[in-house]
């Protein structure tokens, strides 16, 4: 998880800073697009997953984590 969106002040955010929350109840992706940097003045978005509204996901295999 990249937390640059929450680890920086709003005035320091640049295009590409993001925050991904992929927990069971909250699955969101937030990204900054502001054009502050010359290399970030154009944007190409290619959404490929779930384009028909039905996401087919592989089964998640739960594993037991060790202490520590």
C-alpha positions in Angstrom: 0.0 0.0 0.0 1.4 3.4 -1.0 0.3 6.0 1.5 1.8 9.1 -0.1 -1.6 10.6 -0.2 -1.9 10.6 3.6 1.8 11.0 4.5 2.2 14.4 2.8 0.6 17.8 3.3 -2.0 18.8 0.7 0.4 21.5 -0.7 3.1 18.9 -1.3 0.9 16.4 -3.2 1.8 15.8 -6.9 0.2 13.6 -9.6 0.6 10.0 -8.8 0.5 10.2 -5.1 -2.1 7.7 -4.0 -3.8 5.7 -1.3 -5.0 2.2 -1.8 -7.4 0.6 0.8 -7.9 -3.0 0.1 -9.6 -4.3 3.2 -12.6 -6.6 3.2 -15.1 -3.8 3.9 -13.3 -0.9 2.2 -11.8 -1.3 -1.2 -10.9 2.1 -2.6 -8.2 3.8 -4.6 -7.5 7.5 -4.3 -5.0 9.3 -6.6 -3.9 12.9 -7.0 -3.9 14.5 -10.4 -2.9 18.1 -10.4 -0.2 18.9 -13.1 2.2 20.5 -10.6 5.2 18.8 -12.3 5.9 19.3 -16.0 6.2 15.5 -16.5 2.7 15.0 -15.1 0.7 17.3 -17.3 -0.9 14.6 -19.5 -2.9 11.6 -18.3 -3.9 8.3 -19.9 -6.3 6.1 -18.1 -7.0 2.5 -19.3 -9.5 0.9 -17.0 -9.4 -2.8 -17.7 -10.7 -4.8 -14.8 -14.5 -5.1 -14.3 -15.4 -3.1 -17.4 -18.7 -4.9 -17.7 -19.8 -4.4 -14.0 -19.1 -8.0 -12.9 -15.7 -8.7 -11.5 -14.5 -12.3 -11.6 -11.9 -12.6 -8.9 -9.7 -15.6 -8.0 -10.6 -17.3 -4.8 -8.7 -15.9 -1.8 -6.9 -18.6 0.2 -6.7 -17.7 3.8 -3.5 -18.6 5.7 -2.7 -18.4 9.3 -0.1 -15.8 10.2 2.7 -16.5 12.6 3.1 -14.3 15.7 5.6 -11.5 15.4 
